[in-house]
Every structure is written in C-alpha cells, then in structure tokens.
Amino acid sequence: MGPLNLVLLVVGAALIVFGAVRARTPYRRYMALRDQDANIARYEAWRGGVRNDGKTGASVAMHLLRRQAQIGGAIVVVGVVMVILAFVLG
C-alpha cells in the first residue's frame, strides 16, 4: 500500500466520521419536528379544522435541518468514495 493509498484511506475514514457526526444531530431534530407536525395534522383533521399549509417557523426549521443532514450525508459519501479509491488504486 503506497503513500497515496494510505492518505486516501485516512482522509476518507476521517470524512466518514466527521460527516456522520455532523449529520446526526440535525437529522434527529428533523425527525422529531416531522413527527410533531404529523401529530398536529392528525389532531386538526380529527377536530375538523382546516389546516393552514403556509410557511411556519417549524417548516422553515425542518427545511434547514434536512439540508444540514443532507450535507453531512454527502460528506460521508465522499469519504466512502475515497476509501474505495484507496483500495482500487492499491
């Protein structure tokens, strides 16, 4: 295993860990907000009220959290590609 392969392997592994840590918290918060939003929708449907589908603070937060989780996931994917390249080139 050459120096290039070792660098790709180490950097790829570091990116996998960094991306997973970065994506974990926003993803958990996003899922909690999504579940809460679904619960409110069920309650309002049961109550017979009309739900306003406009932009709310929670919907904006869900969008931002989803985007942060996607960025963390993309970092993980780049790390996996680097690890695979380390083995393919070696």
C-alpha positions as CSV (number, residue, x, y, z in Angstrom):
1,M,0.0,0.0,0.0
2,G,1.6,3.2,-1.2
3,P,1.5,6.6,0.5
4,L,-1.3,7.8,-1.8
5,N,-3.5,4.9,-0.8
6,L,-2.8,5.5,2.9
7,V,-3.6,9.2,2.6
8,L,-6.9,8.4,0.8
9,L,-7.8,5.8,3.4
10,V,-7.1,8.0,6.4
11,V,-8.8,11.1,4.9
12,G,-11.8,9.0,3.7
13,A,-12.2,7.5,7.2
14,A,-12.0,10.9,8.8
15,L,-14.6,12.3,6.4
16,I,-16.9,9.4,7.2
17,V,-16.7,10.0,10.9
18,F,-17.0,13.8,10.5
19,G,-20.0,13.6,8.2
20,A,-21.8,11.1,10.4
21,V,-21.3,13.3,13.5
22,R,-22.3,16.4,11.6
23,A,-25.5,14.8,10.2
24,R,-26.7,13.0,13.4
25,T,-28.0,15.9,15.5
26,P,-29.9,17.8,12.7
27,Y,-31.4,14.5,11.5
28,R,-32.7,13.6,15.0
29,R,-34.2,17.1,15.4
30,Y,-35.7,17.0,11.9
31,M,-37.4,13.7,12.7
32,A,-38.7,15.0,16.0
33,L,-40.2,18.1,14.3
34,R,-41.6,16.0,11.5
35,D,-43.3,13.7,14.0
36,Q,-44.7,16.6,15.9
37,D,-46.0,18.2,12.7
38,A,-47.7,14.9,11.7
39,N,-49.3,14.7,15.2
40,I,-50.7,18.3,14.8
41,A,-52.0,17.5,11.4
42,R,-53.8,14.4,12.8
43,Y,-55.3,16.4,15.6
44,E,-56.6,19.1,13.4
45,A,-58.1,16.6,11.0
46,W,-59.8,14.9,13.9
47,R,-61.0,18.2,15.2
48,G,-62.4,19.1,11.8
49,G,-60.5,22.3,11.4
50,V,-58.8,23.5,8.2
51,R,-55.1,23.4,8.5
52,N,-53.2,26.4,7.1
53,D,-50.5,25.0,4.8
54,G,-48.5,28.2,4.8
55,K,-44.9,28.6,5.9
56,T,-44.4,28.3,9.6
57,G,-41.3,28.6,11.8
58,A,-41.3,24.8,12.2
59,S,-41.4,24.2,8.5
60,V,-38.5,26.5,7.9
61,A,-36.6,24.8,10.7
62,M,-37.3,21.4,9.2
63,H,-36.1,22.6,5.8
64,L,-32.8,23.9,7.3
65,L,-32.3,20.8,9.4
66,R,-33.0,18.5,6.5
67,R,-30.4,20.4,4.4
68,Q,-27.8,20.2,7.2
69,A,-28.3,16.4,7.4
70,Q,-28.0,16.1,3.6
71,I,-24.7,18.0,3.7
72,G,-23.4,15.6,6.4
73,G,-24.6,12.6,4.3
74,A,-22.8,14.0,1.3
75,I,-19.6,14.3,3.3
76,V,-20.0,10.6,4.3
77,V,-20.4,9.6,0.7
78,V,-17.3,11.5,-0.3
79,G,-15.4,9.7,2.5
80,V,-16.7,6.3,1.3
81,V,-15.6,7.0,-2.3
82,M,-12.2,8.0,-1.1
83,V,-11.9,4.7,0.9
84,I,-13.0,2.7,-2.1
85,L,-10.5,4.6,-4.3
86,A,-7.7,3.7,-1.8
87,F,-8.4,0.0,-2.2
88,V,-9.0,0.2,-6.0
89,L,-5.8,2.1,-6.7
90,G,-3.8,-0.2,-4.3
